[in-house]
Amino acid sequence: MNPDDPDEHLLLEAEKIAIAIGRMFPGLCEVVLHDLRRPEHAIRAIENNLSGRKVGDSATELGLRRIADPNYPSVIQNYPNQFPDGRPVKSTSIGIKNAEGRYVAALCLNLDVSTLSPMTLTLANLVATEVEHRGEALETLRDRTARELRDVIETFAAERAATPRALSRAVKKDLVRQLHRDGYFASRSSTETIADLLGVSRSTVYNYAKQS
């Protein structure tokens, strides 16, 4: 490595940032610096390791997209992710370009949101106004991701030897009612996701849900 190389200088500075951020949130936020000049061995630094990866591991899909396309967004913020053991993650990926406008690095933050669940439940209990319905209210506080919603719908259809769009009208109605009861309508984009997967209109999804 040549420290006089401008690209290498960027990586050295970014490495300081990765270490500092990771050490500020021990046990909570994994910080990974990817060297996109070496995609096969991209991970240059990993602080507060929560994913089980190691220095020298290959680039992720986001890294490969940035390598292939200099116009790929430089910041992808607060997207849902998952650690290999299934823990939910809130991630942010920041691409770093050199003076020529080419991506040479990416700084990625992976926040383990599973550790925040007890706190979330405690706060929900504190602000609940009707104790007798507290359990029902807590069901809707969970933020269901589009990936999770898709998995539930596709699994439901597969158990009936069909695709989501091939389900009968009655079965689709039952599925939507179940999703509504399980709190999947808390996300603003959930109705559109359900409609797309089932091949129906958003108004149809709303009508099915209202009948639950």
N, C-alpha and C positions, 0 to 999 in steps of 0.2 A: 504494500500500500504506500502510495506517495502522498505525504501530507501537504505537498505543494500543489497537488491536483485540486482544482476548484470543486469538483464533484466530491472528492474525498473530504474536503474541508466541510462541505454541507453535511455529510454523514457523521463526521466527528461532532459537530455542533448538535445535530439531531439526537445523537446518542446520549449526550449530556441531559437533554430535555427528557428523553425516555426514562432514564434512570431516576431523575428527580421526581417526575410525576408518579412513577411506580412506587417509590419509597414514601411518597406522601400518603398513599392509600394502601398500606400493607394488608394483604388478605382480602382485598376488595376489588382492586382494579389492576388487571394485567396490562402491561404496556409493551408493545413489540415494535421494534424498528426493522423494516425490511429494506435490504439493499437490492433495488430493482435492476441493477446492472448485472446481477448474478442470480437470475430467477431460480436456478436449480438449488442454490444454497443461500436463499435470500435473507433468512433471519440472521440479523447481525447482532441484535441485543434483545433480550427478553427479561424484563424486570417484573418481579412479583408473579412468577409463573403459575398460572391457574389452569392452563390448557394441556400441560404435559408435553408441549413442544420443546425444541432445543435449538441452540445456535447452530446454523448450518442447514436447517430444514428449508424446504422449498417454499416458493411464493404461493399465496392464496389466489383464488379466482380474481379478486379485486386487483391484486398486484399484476396479474397477467393481462387484465383488461387495460390497465394504465400503460403497461409496456407496449401493447399493441396500438393504443390510441392516445396520443398526446392531448386530445380534446376531451378525454374522459373527465368527469367532474373531479375537481381537486379535493373536495370535502364531501364525504358521505356520512351523515350524522344521525346518531340515535336510531340505528336500524336493529331489528331483533336478530339475535344470533344464539348459538348454543355451544357449550363446552362438550367435549367427547362423552362425559359422564351424564349428560342430559340437563345440567343446570342451565337455566335461562340466562341470557347475556344481553346487555345493551351495549352496542358497539358504535365507535366512530373511527373512520379511517381518513387520514389526511395525507394527500399526495404531495411530494416535494419535487419541484422542477428545478433544473439547472438553468444557467443563463441562456441556453439555446432553446429552452421551452420543452425539454424532454424530461419525463419522470425518471428520477434516479433513486428515489426512496419513498417510503410510506411509513407514517407513524400511526399505529393502531392502538386504540384504547378499548379494552373489553371489561365492562363493569359487571360483576357477579351480582345480579339483582335478586338471586335466591336468598341471600343473606338479609335482604331488606324486608322479606315477607312478614316476619314477626312484628316488625315496627309498623308495617302497613296495616296489619290486622288490629294492632293496638290502637292506632289512630282512628280506624274505622269504628271501633267500639266507643271511643270517646265522643265522636260526633254523632253517633246514632241517636235519633229522637224518639223512636218507638221500640222499646226493648223487646216487645213480643214478636216483632218482625225483624229483629236484628240479624238473624241467620239468613233470611232471604236477602236483605240488603248487602250483606257481605259477599254473597255469591256474585253480584254484579260488579264488584270492585276489581275483579281480576281482568287485566288487559289481555284479551285474546289476540294473538297475532294471526295474520293472514295465512301463514304457513301451518299453524296449528288448526285453524278452521278448515283449511283444505284437507289436512290429514284426517280430520274427523269425518268430513263428508265422504271422502273417497273410501275410507274404511267401512262406513255405513253401507255404501253402495256395493263394495266388494263382498261383504257378508251376505248380500242378496244376489250375488253373481251377476252384477250389472255395473254400468258406469253411472255417475250421478245424473247425467242428462237422460239416460234410458229408464230411470225410475218412473213408475206410474205417478199420476197426479196425486192420488191418495197418499202414496208413500212419501212423495216430496212434501206434502202438507204435514205429515207426521214428523218428518225430519226437521222441518222449519220450526215446528212447535217445540221439539226437543231442544234445538239450538237456542231458542228463545228462553226456555226454562233454565238452561245451563249457563246463561249469561253471555252468550256470544254476540248479542246485539249491543253490547256496551260500546264497542268501537264504532266510530262514525263510518268506516269503510266496510263494515261487515255485511251490510245489506247488499251492496254492489258485488262483493265477493261471492256471496251465496247465490245471487241471481245469475252471475256469470257461470258458476259451476253447475247449476241446475238447468241452465238454458231457459230461464223464465225472466219476466220483467221485475224490476224492483217493486213496483206496485203490487205484483202478485205475492212477492215475499212478505211485504207489509200486511197484506190481507190474511195470508196464512198465519202470521205471527199474532195478529189481533184475535184470532179465533182460538188461541191456546189458553 
